Amino acid sequence: MGTDADILAIKKRLNSLGLKLILDFVPNHSAVDSPIVSSNIEYYVRAPKGTPTPYDSSEYLPNGIAYGGTKYDGQGGGWRDTA
């Protein structure tokens, strides 16, 4: 993500080109291949206890972590690249 100075440098460069910077920080999602998905499984929404395995691959990663946008977070449909 860089440092505050990195963001300021990008902002100044964009502004010099007549563009503005919009930042969107989404702390409750991460990439499915992030190391945190394996090392800190407790950070994520997971399949309810008793869900049969193997997990439904349209809703869960193999370790039971729900994709972003599943029925469990109210967004209605999995984002297969997001945990």
C-alpha positions as CSV (number, residue, x, y, z in Angstrom):
1,M,0.0,0.0,0.0
2,G,2.9,2.3,0.5
3,T,3.5,5.1,3.0
4,D,1.7,8.4,3.5
5,A,4.6,10.0,1.6
6,D,4.0,7.6,-1.3
7,I,0.3,8.5,-1.4
8,L,1.1,12.2,-1.3
9,A,3.6,11.8,-4.2
10,I,1.0,10.0,-6.3
11,K,-1.7,12.6,-5.4
12,K,0.7,15.4,-6.5
13,R,1.6,13.7,-9.7
14,L,-2.1,13.1,-10.6
15,N,-3.0,16.7,-9.7
16,S,-0.3,17.9,-12.0
17,L,-2.0,16.0,-14.8
18,G,-5.4,17.5,-14.0
19,L,-6.6,14.4,-12.2
20,K,-7.8,13.8,-8.7
21,L,-7.2,10.8,-6.4
22,I,-9.9,8.8,-4.8
23,L,-8.9,6.1,-2.2
24,D,-11.1,3.2,-1.4
25,F,-9.9,1.2,1.7
26,V,-11.9,-2.1,2.3
27,P,-10.5,-3.6,5.5
28,N,-13.0,-6.5,5.6
29,H,-11.9,-8.2,2.4
30,S,-8.6,-9.6,1.1
31,A,-7.3,-11.4,-1.9
32,V,-7.9,-15.2,-1.7
33,D,-4.2,-15.8,-2.2
34,S,-3.2,-13.5,0.7
35,P,-1.1,-15.3,3.3
36,I,-3.5,-14.1,6.0
37,V,-6.2,-16.4,4.6
38,S,-4.2,-19.4,5.8
39,S,-2.4,-17.9,8.8
40,N,-5.4,-16.1,10.4
41,I,-8.5,-18.0,9.4
42,E,-10.3,-16.5,12.4
43,Y,-10.4,-13.1,10.7
44,Y,-12.9,-14.4,8.1
45,V,-16.5,-15.4,7.7
46,R,-16.5,-19.2,7.5
47,A,-18.9,-21.9,6.6
48,P,-21.4,-22.6,9.4
49,K,-20.5,-25.5,11.7
50,G,-21.9,-28.7,10.3
51,T,-21.6,-27.6,6.7
52,P,-20.6,-30.7,4.7
53,T,-17.2,-30.9,3.2
54,P,-15.8,-30.5,0.7
55,Y,-17.3,-27.0,0.9
56,D,-19.4,-25.6,-2.0
57,S,-16.8,-24.1,-4.2
58,S,-19.2,-21.4,-5.4
59,E,-19.4,-20.0,-1.9
60,Y,-16.2,-21.1,0.0
61,L,-12.5,-21.5,-0.4
62,P,-11.3,-25.1,0.3
63,N,-10.6,-24.1,3.9
64,G,-14.2,-23.0,4.5
65,I,-13.6,-19.2,4.3
66,A,-16.5,-17.5,2.5
67,Y,-15.9,-15.6,-0.6
68,G,-16.8,-11.9,-0.3
69,G,-20.3,-11.1,-1.4
70,T,-21.8,-14.4,-0.2
71,K,-25.3,-14.8,1.3
72,Y,-23.6,-14.5,4.7
73,D,-22.6,-10.8,4.2
74,G,-25.8,-9.7,2.6
75,Q,-24.3,-8.9,-0.8
76,G,-25.8,-11.8,-2.6
77,G,-23.2,-13.6,-4.7
78,G,-19.6,-14.6,-4.3
79,W,-16.7,-12.6,-5.5
80,R,-14.4,-15.5,-6.3
81,D,-11.2,-13.3,-5.9
82,T,-12.1,-12.0,-2.5
83,A,-12.2,-13.6,1.0
